[in-house]
């Protein structure tokens, strides 16, 4: 019969008699290195690519572009500032939004076709 203490406490071996072999330094870290590589290529690299594309989109934003905001509002850019953009969402209705709130630039004529 196995006691509970034997399940949680491993047997102590005398030094030298049944000691585990030392070595394999690099091979022990290989799974950790592989995990970090997978993490980089599946999560970090695509995120950096998306951030770079969004930054380029913000810099290329100009008057007359048709855009979609993060909230789903469609509009036409009427004024571009350093931090804010004025978007005309209807006739004589202009909203001020932050540049970072622009999600996508639409092809010209998209709003009229909707």
Backbone as XML, in Angstrom:
<?xml version="1.0"?>
<chain id="A" units="angstrom">
  <residue number="1" name="UNK">
    <atom name="N" x="0.837" y="-1.169" z="0.000"/>
    <atom name="CA" x="0.000" y="0.000" z="0.000"/>
    <atom name="C" x="0.892" y="1.246" z="0.000"/>
  </residue>
  <residue number="2" name="UNK">
    <atom name="N" x="0.520" y="2.241" z="-0.785"/>
    <atom name="CA" x="1.306" y="3.463" z="-0.941"/>
    <atom name="C" x="0.736" y="4.525" z="-0.020"/>
  </residue>
  <residue number="3" name="UNK">
    <atom name="N" x="1.608" y="5.127" z="0.759"/>
    <atom name="CA" x="1.145" y="6.190" z="1.650"/>
    <atom name="C" x="1.114" y="7.518" z="0.907"/>
  </residue>
  <residue number="4" name="UNK">
    <atom name="N" x="0.381" y="8.465" z="1.465"/>
    <atom name="CA" x="0.231" y="9.770" z="0.833"/>
    <atom name="C" x="1.563" y="10.498" z="0.773"/>
  </residue>
  <residue number="5" name="UNK">
    <atom name="N" x="2.396" y="10.336" z="1.786"/>
    <atom name="CA" x="3.680" y="11.036" z="1.790"/>
    <atom name="C" x="4.591" y="10.533" z="0.677"/>
  </residue>
  <residue number="6" name="UNK">
    <atom name="N" x="4.469" y="9.287" z="0.280"/>
    <atom name="CA" x="5.289" y="8.753" z="-0.800"/>
    <atom name="C" x="4.873" y="9.330" z="-2.160"/>
  </residue>
  <residue number="7" name="UNK">
    <atom name="N" x="3.638" y="9.744" z="-2.296"/>
    <atom name="CA" x="3.177" y="10.325" z="-3.546"/>
    <atom name="C" x="3.724" y="11.729" z="-3.771"/>
  </residue>
  <residue number="8" name="UNK">
    <atom name="N" x="3.883" y="12.492" z="-2.667"/>
    <atom name="CA" x="4.288" y="13.887" z="-2.795"/>
    <atom name="C" x="5.773" y="14.131" z="-2.544"/>
  </residue>
  <residue number="9" name="UNK">
    <atom name="N" x="6.430" y="13.213" z="-1.868"/>
    <atom name="CA" x="7.839" y="13.393" z="-1.554"/>
    <atom name="C" x="8.632" y="12.327" z="-2.287"/>
  </residue>
  <residue number="10" name="UNK">
    <atom name="N" x="9.579" y="12.766" z="-3.116"/>
    <atom name="CA" x="10.381" y="11.804" z="-3.855"/>
    <atom name="C" x="11.473" y="11.240" z="-2.955"/>
  </residue>
  <residue number="11" name="UNK">
    <atom name="N" x="11.928" y="10.068" z="-3.304"/>
    <atom name="CA" x="12.978" y="9.421" z="-2.530"/>
    <atom name="C" x="14.295" y="10.153" z="-2.754"/>
  </residue>
  <residue number="12" name="UNK">
    <atom name="N" x="15.066" y="10.302" z="-1.670"/>
    <atom name="CA" x="16.372" y="10.941" z="-1.764"/>
    <atom name="C" x="17.402" y="9.865" z="-2.052"/>
  </residue>
  <residue number="13" name="UNK">
    <atom name="N" x="18.227" y="10.115" z="-3.038"/>
    <atom name="CA" x="19.256" y="9.157" z="-3.398"/>
    <atom name="C" x="20.598" y="9.647" z="-2.871"/>
  </residue>
  <residue number="14" name="UNK">
    <atom name="N" x="21.433" y="8.729" z="-2.560"/>
    <atom name="CA" x="22.773" y="9.065" z="-2.085"/>
    <atom name="C" x="23.564" y="9.662" z="-3.237"/>
  </residue>
  <residue number="15" name="UNK">
    <atom name="N" x="24.426" y="10.603" z="-2.894"/>
    <atom name="CA" x="25.226" y="11.231" z="-3.933"/>
    <atom name="C" x="26.178" y="10.223" z="-4.532"/>
  </residue>
  <residue number="16" name="UNK">
    <atom name="N" x="26.260" y="10.202" z="-5.829"/>
    <atom name="CA" x="27.197" y="9.321" z="-6.499"/>
    <atom name="C" x="26.626" y="7.954" z="-6.805"/>
  </residue>
  <residue number="17" name="UNK">
    <atom name="N" x="25.729" y="7.451" z="-6.010"/>
    <atom name="CA" x="25.219" y="6.102" z="-6.224"/>
    <atom name="C" x="24.265" y="6.077" z="-7.416"/>
  </residue>
  <residue number="18" name="UNK">
    <atom name="N" x="23.243" y="6.905" z="-7.394"/>
    <atom name="CA" x="22.271" y="6.908" z="-8.479"/>
    <atom name="C" x="21.991" y="8.337" z="-8.923"/>
  </residue>
  <residue number="19" name="UNK">
    <atom name="N" x="23.024" y="9.140" z="-9.014"/>
    <atom name="CA" x="22.849" y="10.541" z="-9.384"/>
    <atom name="C" x="22.498" y="10.651" z="-10.858"/>
  </residue>
  <residue number="20" name="UNK">
    <atom name="N" x="21.659" y="11.595" z="-11.172"/>
    <atom name="CA" x="21.270" y="11.822" z="-12.562"/>
    <atom name="C" x="22.460" y="12.412" z="-13.316"/>
  </residue>
  <residue number="21" name="UNK">
    <atom name="N" x="22.630" y="12.047" z="-14.549"/>
    <atom name="CA" x="23.762" y="12.570" z="-15.316"/>
    <atom name="C" x="23.624" y="14.072" z="-15.543"/>
  </residue>
  <residue number="22" name="UNK">
    <atom name="N" x="24.713" y="14.788" z="-15.426"/>
    <atom name="CA" x="24.735" y="16.227" z="-15.645"/>
    <atom name="C" x="25.074" y="16.502" z="-17.106"/>
  </residue>
  <residue number="23" name="UNK">
    <atom name="N" x="24.478" y="17.535" z="-17.664"/>
    <atom name="CA" x="24.795" y="17.886" z="-19.043"/>
    <atom name="C" x="23.538" y="18.159" z="-19.832"/>
  </residue>
  <residue number="24" name="UNK">
    <atom name="N" x="23.690" y="18.237" z="-21.147"/>
    <atom name="CA" x="22.550" y="18.518" z="-22.012"/>
    <atom name="C" x="22.066" y="19.944" z="-21.851"/>
  </residue>
  <residue number="25" name="UNK">
    <atom name="N" x="22.959" y="20.893" z="-21.571"/>
    <atom name="CA" x="22.586" y="22.278" z="-21.292"/>
    <atom name="C" x="21.740" y="22.912" z="-22.370"/>
  </residue>
  <residue number="26" name="UNK">
    <atom name="N" x="22.184" y="22.844" z="-23.617"/>
    <atom name="CA" x="21.452" y="23.486" z="-24.701"/>
    <atom name="C" x="20.146" y="22.763" z="-24.999"/>
  </residue>
  <residue number="27" name="UNK">
    <atom name="N" x="20.166" y="21.444" z="-24.912"/>
    <atom name="CA" x="18.963" y="20.679" z="-25.236"/>
    <atom name="C" x="17.833" y="20.926" z="-24.245"/>
  </residue>
  <residue number="28" name="UNK">
    <atom name="N" x="18.175" y="21.306" z="-23.030"/>
    <atom name="CA" x="17.136" y="21.608" z="-22.043"/>
    <atom name="C" x="16.409" y="22.907" z="-22.378"/>
  </residue>
  <residue number="29" name="UNK">
    <atom name="N" x="17.109" y="23.840" z="-23.031"/>
    <atom name="CA" x="16.515" y="25.125" z="-23.365"/>
    <atom name="C" x="15.886" y="25.146" z="-24.754"/>
  </residue>
  <residue number="30" name="UNK">
    <atom name="N" x="16.065" y="24.096" z="-25.521"/>
    <atom name="CA" x="15.535" y="24.053" z="-26.880"/>
    <atom name="C" x="14.011" y="24.219" z="-26.938"/>
  </residue>
  <residue number="31" name="UNK">
    <atom name="N" x="13.220" y="23.551" z="-26.098"/>
    <atom name="CA" x="11.759" y="23.783" z="-26.141"/>
    <atom name="C" x="11.382" y="25.230" z="-25.797"/>
  </residue>
  <residue number="32" name="UNK">
    <atom name="N" x="12.100" y="25.844" z="-24.869"/>
    <atom name="CA" x="11.819" y="27.239" z="-24.518"/>
    <atom name="C" x="12.133" y="28.167" z="-25.688"/>
  </residue>
  <residue number="33" name="UNK">
    <atom name="N" x="13.240" y="27.915" z="-26.362"/>
    <atom name="CA" x="13.614" y="28.724" z="-27.520"/>
    <atom name="C" x="12.591" y="28.548" z="-28.634"/>
  </residue>
  <residue number="34" name="UNK">
    <atom name="N" x="12.142" y="27.326" z="-28.859"/>
    <atom name="CA" x="11.126" y="27.075" z="-29.887"/>
    <atom name="C" x="9.814" y="27.785" z="-29.542"/>
  </residue>
  <residue number="35" name="UNK">
    <atom name="N" x="9.432" y="27.779" z="-28.289"/>
    <atom name="CA" x="8.207" y="28.456" z="-27.855"/>
    <atom name="C" x="8.313" y="29.965" z="-28.074"/>
  </residue>
  <residue number="36" name="UNK">
    <atom name="N" x="9.459" y="30.541" z="-27.764"/>
    <atom name="CA" x="9.653" y="31.975" z="-27.987"/>
    <atom name="C" x="9.619" y="32.321" z="-29.473"/>
  </residue>
  <residue number="37" name="UNK">
    <atom name="N" x="10.181" y="31.455" z="-30.320"/>
    <atom name="CA" x="10.162" y="31.698" z="-31.765"/>
    <atom name="C" x="8.729" y="31.651" z="-32.296"/>
  </residue>
  <residue number="38" name="UNK">
    <atom name="N" x="7.955" y="30.695" z="-31.851"/>
    <atom name="CA" x="6.552" y="30.589" z="-32.279"/>
    <atom name="C" x="5.773" y="31.818" z="-31.801"/>
  </residue>
  <residue number="39" name="UNK">
    <atom name="N" x="5.997" y="32.227" z="-30.573"/>
    <atom name="CA" x="5.338" y="33.413" z="-30.026"/>
    <atom name="C" x="5.664" y="34.649" z="-30.867"/>
  </residue>
  <residue number="40" name="UNK">
    <atom name="N" x="6.928" y="34.790" z="-31.248"/>
    <atom name="CA" x="7.348" y="35.948" z="-32.042"/>
    <atom name="C" x="6.677" y="35.944" z="-33.409"/>
  </residue>
  <residue number="41" name="UNK">
    <atom name="N" x="6.724" y="34.807" z="-34.120"/>
    <atom name="CA" x="6.215" y="34.775" z="-35.490"/>
    <atom name="C" x="4.691" y="34.760" z="-35.572"/>
  </residue>
  <residue number="42" name="UNK">
    <atom name="N" x="4.007" y="34.278" z="-34.549"/>
    <atom name="CA" x="2.547" y="34.221" z="-34.603"/>
    <atom name="C" x="1.856" y="35.417" z="-33.949"/>
  </residue>
  <residue number="43" name="UNK">
    <atom name="N" x="2.543" y="36.089" z="-33.026"/>
    <atom name="CA" x="1.879" y="37.173" z="-32.302"/>
    <atom name="C" x="2.581" y="38.515" z="-32.487"/>
  </residue>
  <residue number="44" name="UNK">
    <atom name="N" x="3.837" y="38.613" z="-32.153"/>
    <atom name="CA" x="4.516" y="39.902" z="-32.156"/>
    <atom name="C" x="4.737" y="40.463" z="-33.556"/>
  </residue>
  <residue number="45" name="UNK">
    <atom name="N" x="5.233" y="39.663" z="-34.463"/>
    <atom name="CA" x="5.556" y="40.155" z="-35.801"/>
    <atom name="C" x="4.314" y="40.649" z="-36.559"/>
  </residue>
  <residue number="46" name="UNK">
    <atom name="N" x="3.195" y="39.886" z="-36.577"/>
    <atom name="CA" x="1.993" y="40.419" z="-37.247"/>
    <atom name="C" x="1.463" y="41.695" z="-36.597"/>
  </residue>
  <residue number="47" name="UNK">
    <atom name="N" x="1.562" y="41.801" z="-35.267"/>
    <atom name="CA" x="1.100" y="43.008" z="-34.580"/>
    <atom name="C" x="1.940" y="44.209" z="-34.978"/>
  </residue>
  <residue number="48" name="UNK">
    <atom name="N" x="3.243" y="44.030" z="-35.065"/>
    <atom name="CA" x="4.119" y="45.121" z="-35.480"/>
    <atom name="C" x="3.831" y="45.529" z="-36.923"/>
  </residue>
  <residue number="49" name="UNK">
    <atom name="N" x="3.538" y="44.557" z="-37.763"/>
    <atom name="CA" x="3.230" y="44.844" z="-39.173"/>
    <atom name="C" x="1.938" y="45.654" z="-39.280"/>
  </residue>
  <residue number="50" name="UNK">
    <atom name="N" x="0.897" y="45.255" z="-38.512"/>
    <atom name="CA" x="-0.363" y="45.991" z="-38.530"/>
    <atom name="C" x="-0.183" y="47.416" z="-38.020"/>
  </residue>
  <residue number="51" name="UNK">
    <atom name="N" x="0.622" y="47.592" z="-36.973"/>
    <atom name="CA" x="0.855" y="48.928" z="-36.425"/>
    <atom name="C" x="1.573" y="49.807" z="-37.437"/>
  </residue>
  <residue number="52" name="UNK">
    <atom name="N" x="2.519" y="49.240" z="-38.152"/>
    <atom name="CA" x="3.259" y="50.003" z="-39.164"/>
    <atom name="C" x="2.325" y="50.407" z="-40.317"/>
  </residue>
  <residue number="53" name="UNK">
    <atom name="N" x="1.444" y="49.499" z="-40.742"/>
    <atom name="CA" x="0.497" y="49.805" z="-41.812"/>
    <atom name="C" x="-0.485" y="50.892" z="-41.380"/>
  </residue>
  <residue number="54" name="UNK">
    <atom name="N" x="-0.954" y="50.826" z="-40.132"/>
    <atom name="CA" x="-1.906" y="51.821" z="-39.632"/>
    <atom name="C" x="-1.243" y="53.192" z="-39.527"/>
  </residue>
  <residue number="55" name="UNK">
    <atom name="N" x="0.009" y="53.224" z="-39.127"/>
    <atom name="CA" x="0.735" y="54.488" z="-39.041"/>
    <atom name="C" x="0.887" y="55.106" z="-40.438"/>
  </residue>
  <residue number="56" name="UNK">
    <atom name="N" x="1.194" y="54.280" z="-41.433"/>
    <atom name="CA" x="1.314" y="54.774" z="-42.809"/>
    <atom name="C" x="-0.031" y="55.286" z="-43.309"/>
  </residue>
  <residue number="57" name="UNK">
    <atom name="N" x="-1.122" y="54.622" z="-42.933"/>
    <atom name="CA" x="-2.469" y="55.063" z="-43.310"/>
    <atom name="C" x="-2.766" y="56.435" z="-42.717"/>
  </residue>
  <residue number="58" name="UNK">
    <atom name="N" x="-2.389" y="56.639" z="-41.452"/>
    <atom name="CA" x="-2.638" y="57.926" z="-40.795"/>
    <atom name="C" x="-1.832" y="59.043" z="-41.445"/>
  </residue>
  <residue number="59" name="UNK">
    <atom name="N" x="-0.615" y="58.751" z="-41.857"/>
    <atom name="CA" x="0.221" y="59.777" z="-42.472"/>
    <atom name="C" x="-0.259" y="60.128" z="-43.885"/>
  </residue>
  <residue number="60" name="UNK">
    <atom name="N" x="-0.866" y="59.169" z="-44.581"/>
    <atom name="CA" x="-1.329" y="59.398" z="-45.949"/>
    <atom name="C" x="-2.743" y="59.963" z="-46.010"/>
  </residue>
  <residue number="61" name="UNK">
    <atom name="N" x="-3.382" y="60.141" z="-44.881"/>
    <atom name="CA" x="-4.755" y="60.643" z="-44.842"/>
    <atom name="C" x="-4.804" y="62.075" z="-45.372"/>
  </residue>
  <residue number="62" name="UNK">
    <atom name="N" x="-5.754" y="62.332" z="-46.267"/>
    <atom name="CA" x="-5.863" y="63.666" z="-46.846"/>
    <atom name="C" x="-7.327" y="64.043" z="-47.049"/>
  </residue>
  <residue number="63" name="UNK">
    <atom name="N" x="-7.546" y="65.308" z="-47.338"/>
    <atom name="CA" x="-8.893" y="65.831" z="-47.537"/>
    <atom name="C" x="-9.527" y="65.139" z="-48.745"/>
  </residue>
  <residue number="64" name="UNK">
    <atom name="N" x="-10.792" y="64.733" z="-48.580"/>
    <atom name="CA" x="-11.529" y="64.075" z="-49.660"/>
    <atom name="C" x="-11.554" y="62.561" z="-49.550"/>
  </residue>
  <residue number="65" name="UNK">
    <atom name="N" x="-10.741" y="61.982" z="-48.670"/>
    <atom name="CA" x="-10.759" y="60.529" z="-48.479"/>
    <atom name="C" x="-12.043" y="60.107" z="-47.788"/>
  </residue>
  <residue number="66" name="UNK">
    <atom name="N" x="-12.564" y="58.974" z="-48.186"/>
    <atom name="CA" x="-13.728" y="58.399" z="-47.521"/>
    <atom name="C" x="-13.214" y="57.356" z="-46.540"/>
  </residue>
  <residue number="67" name="UNK">
    <atom name="N" x="-13.648" y="57.467" z="-45.288"/>
    <atom name="CA" x="-13.081" y="56.644" z="-44.223"/>
    <atom name="C" x="-14.169" y="55.973" z="-43.387"/>
  </residue>
  <residue number="68" name="UNK">
    <atom name="N" x="-13.742" y="54.959" z="-42.650"/>
    <atom name="CA" x="-14.569" y="54.290" z="-41.650"/>
    <atom name="C" x="-13.852" y="54.435" z="-40.322"/>
  </residue>
  <residue number="69" name="UNK">
    <atom name="N" x="-14.580" y="54.853" z="-39.283"/>
    <atom name="CA" x="-13.977" y="54.964" z="-37.958"/>
    <atom name="C" x="-14.086" y="53.632" z="-37.235"/>
  </residue>
  <residue number="70" name="UNK">
    <atom name="N" x="-13.426" y="53.541" z="-36.101"/>
    <atom name="CA" x="-13.474" y="52.328" z="-35.288"/>
    <atom name="C" x="-14.904" y="52.052" z="-34.830"/>
  </residue>
  <residue number="71" name="UNK">
    <atom name="N" x="-15.684" y="53.092" z="-34.634"/>
    <atom name="CA" x="-17.072" y="52.947" z="-34.214"/>
    <atom name="C" x="-18.017" y="52.590" z="-35.347"/>
  </residue>
  <residue number="72" name="UNK">
    <atom name="N" x="-17.521" y="52.543" z="-36.583"/>
    <atom name="CA" x="-18.345" y="52.158" z="-37.716"/>
    <atom name="C" x="-18.979" y="53.322" z="-38.454"/>
  </residue>
  <residue number="73" name="UNK">
    <atom name="N" x="-18.560" y="54.547" z="-38.153"/>
    <atom name="CA" x="-19.128" y="55.724" z="-38.807"/>
    <atom name="C" x="-18.419" y="55.935" z="-40.145"/>
  </residue>
  <residue number="74" name="UNK">
    <atom name="N" x="-19.223" y="56.078" z="-41.206"/>
    <atom name="CA" x="-18.682" y="56.370" z="-42.541"/>
    <atom name="C" x="-18.710" y="57.874" z="-42.759"/>
  </residue>
  <residue number="75" name="UNK">
    <atom name="N" x="-17.673" y="58.405" z="-43.390"/>
    <atom name="CA" x="-17.657" y="59.833" z="-43.664"/>
    <atom name="C" x="-16.551" y="60.216" z="-44.613"/>
  </residue>
  <residue number="76" name="UNK">
    <atom name="N" x="-16.591" y="61.492" z="-44.983"/>
    <atom name="CA" x="-15.614" y="62.051" z="-45.909"/>
    <atom name="C" x="-14.753" y="63.047" z="-45.143"/>
  </residue>
  <residue number="77" name="UNK">
    <atom name="N" x="-13.449" y="62.938" z="-45.276"/>
    <atom name="CA" x="-12.525" y="63.809" z="-44.567"/>
    <atom name="C" x="-12.594" y="65.209" z="-45.160"/>
  </residue>
  <residue number="78" name="UNK">
    <atom name="N" x="-12.824" y="66.205" z="-44.277"/>
    <atom name="CA" x="-12.877" y="67.592" z="-44.731"/>
    <atom name="C" x="-11.691" y="68.404" z="-44.243"/>
  </residue>
  <residue number="79" name="UNK">
    <atom name="N" x="-11.051" y="67.958" z="-43.157"/>
    <atom name="CA" x="-9.913" y="68.681" z="-42.621"/>
    <atom name="C" x="-9.032" y="67.697" z="-41.854"/>
  </residue>
  <residue number="80" name="UNK">
    <atom name="N" x="-7.725" y="67.803" z="-42.063"/>
    <atom name="CA" x="-6.773" y="66.931" z="-41.373"/>
    <atom name="C" x="-5.858" y="67.792" z="-40.514"/>
  </residue>
  <residue number="81" name="UNK">
    <atom name="N" x="-5.827" y="67.491" z="-39.220"/>
    <atom name="CA" x="-4.942" y="68.193" z="-38.295"/>
    <atom name="C" x="-3.850" y="67.256" z="-37.798"/>
  </residue>
  <residue number="82" name="UNK">
    <atom name="N" x="-3.121" y="67.718" z="-36.791"/>
    <atom name="CA" x="-2.049" y="66.896" z="-36.219"/>
    <atom name="C" x="-2.610" y="65.667" z="-35.504"/>
  </residue>
  <residue number="83" name="UNK">
    <atom name="N" x="-3.593" y="65.874" z="-34.653"/>
    <atom name="CA" x="-4.155" y="64.787" z="-33.847"/>
    <atom name="C" x="-5.590" y="64.440" z="-34.239"/>
  </residue>
  <residue number="84" name="UNK">
    <atom name="N" x="-6.313" y="65.397" z="-34.833"/>
    <atom name="CA" x="-7.730" y="65.216" z="-35.126"/>
    <atom name="C" x="-8.017" y="65.312" z="-36.617"/>
  </residue>
  <residue number="85" name="UNK">
    <atom name="N" x="-9.181" y="64.757" z="-36.979"/>
    <atom name="CA" x="-9.649" y="64.792" z="-38.361"/>
    <atom name="C" x="-11.119" y="65.205" z="-38.328"/>
  </residue>
  <residue number="86" name="UNK">
    <atom name="N" x="-11.499" y="66.099" z="-39.223"/>
    <atom name="CA" x="-12.900" y="66.482" z="-39.354"/>
    <atom name="C" x="-13.516" y="65.616" z="-40.448"/>
  </residue>
  <residue number="87" name="UNK">
    <atom name="N" x="-14.623" y="64.955" z="-40.100"/>
    <atom name="CA" x="-15.290" y="64.047" z="-41.031"/>
    <atom name="C" x="-16.719" y="64.518" z="-41.245"/>
  </residue>
  <residue number="88" name="UNK">
    <atom name="N" x="-17.108" y="64.668" z="-42.496"/>
    <atom name="CA" x="-18.481" y="65.024" z="-42.827"/>
    <atom name="C" x="-19.269" y="63.730" z="-42.980"/>
  </residue>
  <residue number="89" name="UNK">
    <atom name="N" x="-20.217" y="63.493" z="-42.061"/>
    <atom name="CA" x="-20.987" y="62.250" z="-42.065"/>
    <atom name="C" x="-22.326" y="62.406" z="-42.774"/>
  </residue>
  <residue number="90" name="UNK">
    <atom name="N" x="-22.799" y="63.626" z="-42.931"/>
    <atom name="CA" x="-24.032" y="63.936" z="-43.672"/>
    <atom name="C" x="-23.893" y="65.374" z="-44.152"/>
  </residue>
  <residue number="91" name="UNK">
    <atom name="N" x="-24.882" y="65.839" z="-44.902"/>
    <atom name="CA" x="-24.819" y="67.223" z="-45.379"/>
    <atom name="C" x="-24.785" y="68.177" z="-44.199"/>
  </residue>
  <residue number="92" name="UNK">
    <atom name="N" x="-23.743" y="69.012" z="-44.133"/>
    <atom name="CA" x="-23.551" y="70.017" z="-43.084"/>
    <atom name="C" x="-23.442" y="69.421" z="-41.681"/>
  </residue>
  <residue number="93" name="UNK">
    <atom name="N" x="-23.050" y="68.154" z="-41.550"/>
    <atom name="CA" x="-22.811" y="67.531" z="-40.250"/>
    <atom name="C" x="-21.356" y="67.065" z="-40.238"/>
  </residue>
  <residue number="94" name="UNK">
    <atom name="N" x="-20.557" y="67.763" z="-39.428"/>
    <atom name="CA" x="-19.128" y="67.470" z="-39.375"/>
    <atom name="C" x="-18.770" y="67.011" z="-37.963"/>
  </residue>
  <residue number="95" name="UNK">
    <atom name="N" x="-18.047" y="65.919" z="-37.894"/>
    <atom name="CA" x="-17.589" y="65.366" z="-36.604"/>
    <atom name="C" x="-16.077" y="65.504" z="-36.518"/>
  </residue>
  <residue number="96" name="UNK">
    <atom name="N" x="-15.591" y="65.758" z="-35.317"/>
    <atom name="CA" x="-14.165" y="65.764" z="-35.052"/>
    <atom name="C" x="-13.813" y="64.436" z="-34.378"/>
  </residue>
  <residue number="97" name="UNK">
    <atom name="N" x="-12.889" y="63.694" z="-34.961"/>
    <atom name="CA" x="-12.444" y="62.436" z="-34.359"/>
    <atom name="C" x="-10.918" y="62.430" z="-34.321"/>
  </residue>
  <residue number="98" name="UNK">
    <atom name="N" x="-10.380" y="61.614" z="-33.454"/>
    <atom name="CA" x="-8.933" y="61.461" z="-33.399"/>
    <atom name="C" x="-8.464" y="60.661" z="-34.606"/>
  </residue>
  <residue number="99" name="UNK">
    <atom name="N" x="-7.264" y="60.939" z="-35.048"/>
    <atom name="CA" x="-6.721" y="60.220" z="-36.200"/>
    <atom name="C" x="-6.657" y="58.715" z="-35.937"/>
  </residue>
  <residue number="100" name="UNK">
    <atom name="N" x="-6.341" y="58.354" z="-34.713"/>
    <atom name="CA" x="-6.207" y="56.937" z="-34.385"/>
    <atom name="C" x="-7.547" y="56.201" z="-34.446"/>
  </residue>
  <residue number="101" name="UNK">
    <atom name="N" x="-8.656" y="56.952" z="-34.487"/>
    <atom name="CA" x="-9.974" y="56.334" z="-34.572"/>
    <atom name="C" x="-10.339" y="55.948" z="-35.998"/>
  </residue>
  <residue number="102" name="UNK">
    <atom name="N" x="-9.529" y="56.338" z="-36.963"/>
    <atom name="CA" x="-9.775" y="55.966" z="-38.366"/>
    <atom name="C" x="-9.309" y="54.524" z="-38.544"/>
  </residue>
  <residue number="103" name="UNK">
    <atom name="N" x="-10.235" y="53.685" z="-38.951"/>
    <atom name="CA" x="-9.918" y="52.265" z="-39.097"/>
    <atom name="C" x="-9.465" y="51.927" z="-40.513"/>
  </residue>
  <residue number="104" name="UNK">
    <atom name="N" x="-10.142" y="52.517" z="-41.510"/>
    <atom name="CA" x="-9.861" y="52.133" z="-42.885"/>
    <atom name="C" x="-10.202" y="53.288" z="-43.824"/>
  </residue>
  <residue number="105" name="UNK">
    <atom name="N" x="-9.483" y="53.355" z="-44.927"/>
    <atom name="CA" x="-9.797" y="54.314" z="-45.983"/>
    <atom name="C" x="-10.494" y="53.542" z="-47.091"/>
  </residue>
  <residue number="106" name="UNK">
    <atom name="N" x="-11.664" y="54.045" z="-47.500"/>
    <atom name="CA" x="-12.475" y="53.375" z="-48.518"/>
    <atom name="C" x="-12.143" y="53.910" z="-49.906"/>
  </residue>
  <residue number="107" name="UNK">
    <atom name="N" x="-12.436" y="53.139" z="-50.943"/>
    <atom name="CA" x="-12.267" y="53.657" z="-52.310"/>
    <atom name="C" x="-13.254" y="54.807" z="-52.559"/>
  </residue>
  <residue number="108" name="UNK">
    <atom name="N" x="-12.866" y="55.711" z="-53.427"/>
    <atom name="CA" x="-13.712" y="56.872" z="-53.733"/>
    <atom name="C" x="-15.070" y="56.413" z="-54.282"/>
  </residue>
  <residue number="109" name="UNK">
    <atom name="N" x="-16.127" y="57.057" z="-53.840"/>
    <atom name="CA" x="-17.482" y="56.750" z="-54.302"/>
    <atom name="C" x="-18.184" y="55.657" z="-53.518"/>
  </residue>
  <residue number="110" name="UNK">
    <atom name="N" x="-17.562" y="55.135" z="-52.495"/>
    <atom name="CA" x="-18.176" y="54.046" z="-51.718"/>
    <atom name="C" x="-19.391" y="54.543" z="-50.945"/>
  </residue>
  <residue number="111" name="UNK">
    <atom name="N" x="-19.293" y="55.720" z="-50.374"/>
    <atom name="CA" x="-20.406" y="56.232" z="-49.550"/>
    <atom name="C" x="-21.631" y="56.510" z="-50.404"/>
  </residue>
  <residue number="112" name="UNK">
    <atom name="N" x="-21.458" y="57.027" z="-51.600"/>
    <atom name="CA" x="-22.605" y="57.300" z="-52.481"/>
    <atom name="C" x="-23.268" y="56.016" z="-52.950"/>
  </residue>
  <residue number="113" name="UNK">
    <atom name="N" x="-22.498" y="54.941" z="-53.074"/>
    <atom name="CA" x="-23.068" y="53.677" z="-53.555"/>
    <atom name="C" x="-23.859" y="52.932" z="-52.484"/>
  </residue>
  <residue number="114" name="UNK">
    <atom name="N" x="-23.715" y="53.368" z="-51.237"/>
    <atom name="CA" x="-24.412" y="52.671" z="-50.143"/>
    <atom name="C" x="-25.833" y="53.161" z="-50.004"/>
  </residue>
</chain>
